[in-house]
Amino acid sequence: MSASGLEHYLAEFARVEAALPGRRLGWLAHARRQALDHFAQAGFPTLRHEDWKYTSVAALERSRFAVALPQAGDSPDPAVAAQIEALALAGAQLMVFVNGTHQPQWSRIGTLPAGIELASLAATLERAPDCLEALLLCRTSDYPSGFAALNMAFMTDGAYIRVAAGTVPEQPIHLLFLATAAELATHARNLVVAQAGSQVCIVEHHAGLDGLAYCTNTITDIVAERDAQVEHHKLQQESLKAFHIAGVNLDQRQGSRCASSSFALGGALARVDINVGLNAEHTECSLDGLYMTAGRQHVDHHTRVDHASPHSKSRELYKGVLAGASRAVFNGKVVVHADAQHSDAHQSNRNLLLSDQAEVDTKPQLEIYADDVKCGHGATVGQLDAEQIYYLRSRGMDDAAARALLTFAFAEEVVRRLGPAPLRTRLETLLRGKLPEPVKELP
């Protein structure tokens, strides 16, 4: 990283440190400064780093985004209010963050069932910080990249969700992060704790006003305790000039079951790292993803599932649809540790290229250190089947409609696997919006 780039972040920290939440907490102030020191040493990842060899962040490194400070909003601009209304999911508890700050006056949180705590992370740091210390510091000993260190140093707000033992809420929780200002960097942190036997469904949704250049750097940490069930669905609809860097970390305990999905539709450059620790017996996880790119978009997904205990199960399906001169990267690693006998793991990555200029780099990986396991993986990269196109055309469709229908069917397989119906409906609408006019109204 250039000296001027480092100086920018050091100057930004000096500018905003006194305004960051939890500034009076010694342990947090110490962790922030340690994280900044780590970033000063490590900098941004380069193409020489194995996990970043296909994704250059040079354009992001050259940018000089200002760190977004906490800022309350009284009444939104009509265009912003309309955007929030359009993005809100029906039937969900809605928690809105604008430019990184929670906006309770724009959120729609009804009566929460007993046993659910849903709060702003910044507010919780001021009101009851003791419950957050262990959660926030659990990953500070080993930052996977400079972005994670920056998130710790500049963490401003996010959601804190705790679901008490045995609690099963009916409504999903919709966390909407909306960018409305250019040249800002937001560093959100979400913490989710699902206690024994509880269930929760969370939709983490990132969007921005069209044409804005900004940076989102977010981390979500999820702890699923004994026999808990957690769904976490991530929808990325950033501006096509935006940078989106994200991490999702799942810590699964005895008998827990988690479902994680990632839908990447926006951003000029988007990178998502999903790490799952199956840290006790009889744990299960499913990872699904769909990325659709066009123009010169670049989308990168890195997933890692650690089977650390016996009798654990993982399933992974990621699909990509690439048009224009866009590029996608998928790297999925499954590690079966020596003590994880009777593990069952399978991963698949399938890609559909709609143009000769589109490109995908796919690398499914298995590392197996146990001898009694059932594991498999695979990847495909191809184009639409000419015979299927011919069949549809012989039934009266024109070429464009036939291609659009086959593309929709390819992508919809991932959408159909979703649990929350409002999110399924929203994604089907978004998929149809990317298709030619004749087939937007598919049944």
Buried (B, 14 or more C-beta within 10 A) or exposed (E): BEEEBBEBBEEBBEEBBEEBBBEEBEEBBEBBBBBBEBBBEBBBBEEEEEBBBBBBBEEBBEBEBBBBBBEEBEEBEEEBEEBBEEBBBEEBBBBBBBBBBBBBEBBBBEEBEEBBBBBBBBBBBEEEBEBBBEBBBEBBEEBBBBBBBBBBBBBBBBBBBBBBBEBEBEBBBBBBBBBBBBEBBBBBBBBBBBBBBBBBBBBBBBBBBEEBBBBBBBBBBBBBBBBBBBBBBBBBBBBBBBBBBBBBBBBBBBBBBBBBBBBBBBBBBBBBBBBBBBBBBBBBBBBBBBBBBBEEBBBBBBBBBBBBBBBBBBBBBBBBBBBBBBBBBBBBBBBBBEEBBBBBBBBBBBBBBBEEEBBBBBBBEBEBEBEEBEBEBEBEBEEBEEEBBEEBBEEEBEEEBBBBBBBBEBBBEBBEBBEBEBBBBBBBEBBBEBBEEBBBEBE
